[in-house]
Amino acid sequence: MRRITIALAVLFLSTIAAHADGTWCAYYSGSAGGTNCGFYSFEQCQATVSGIGGFCNRNPFSGYAGTPQRRYRR
């Protein structure tokens, strides 16, 4: 019974970590720089970089980063 409980806990925690990536990344300016891709809205990202410098872009590794492009036959 204990093994089942541990297995369920590990499974639950692994699914939480899978959703930790956000749709937007903040790229901080300055000598230290840095990146934080934990923002789910553009407004959250903008509020973070305002005052400290930087910019926001879509997370290139997020599932929502881009839409598949159509390929046309010639």
N, C-alpha and C positions, 0 to 999 in steps of 0.2 A: 504494500500500500504506500509505503514511503517513497519508493521509486516512481510510482505513478504520479504522486504529488510533485516530486522534483521535476519530472519530465514535463508536466503541465506548466509549472512555473517557468521553466526554461523556454518552452514554446511561447508562452505569453510575453515574456520579456523580449524575446527575439522579434516578435511582431511589432512591438513598440519601437524598437530601434530601426526597423525598416521604414517607418514613417517619419524619421527625424529630419529628412532633407526637406528643405523649403523650396518654393518656386522662385524666390528672388535671392540674389546674393548682394551683399554690401562689400564693396572694395574700398578699404580705407586708404587715405593718402597720408603722407608724412614719411618720416625716416623709417619708422617701424613697419608701416603698411599693414596688410592683413586682409583676410577675407572671412566673411561669415555668411553661410548659405542657409540660415535657419529662419528665413522670413517667408510668411505665407501670403503677404500682400505687399504691393508696391509702396503703400502708405507706411507700413511698418518699417520698411527698409529706409525710406526717405527720412522718417523721423529719427532714425538712428544716426544717419550720416550728417544730418543737418547740425551745424555748429562745430563738428570735429573734422569735416572735410571727407570727401569721397564721392562715390557714385554707386548706383544700383543697376544691375543687369539681371536678366533671367538666368536661372541656374541651368548650366548646360547639361548637367547630369540628372536633372529632374525628369520625371515622366511627362510633365506638362511643358517642357522647354520648347518643343517645336511640334509642328504637325507634319506628318509625312507628306512629301511632295509627290504630285502625280507625275508619272512618266508617260510620255506620249510616243507612240510608234510613228516612225517616218515612212 
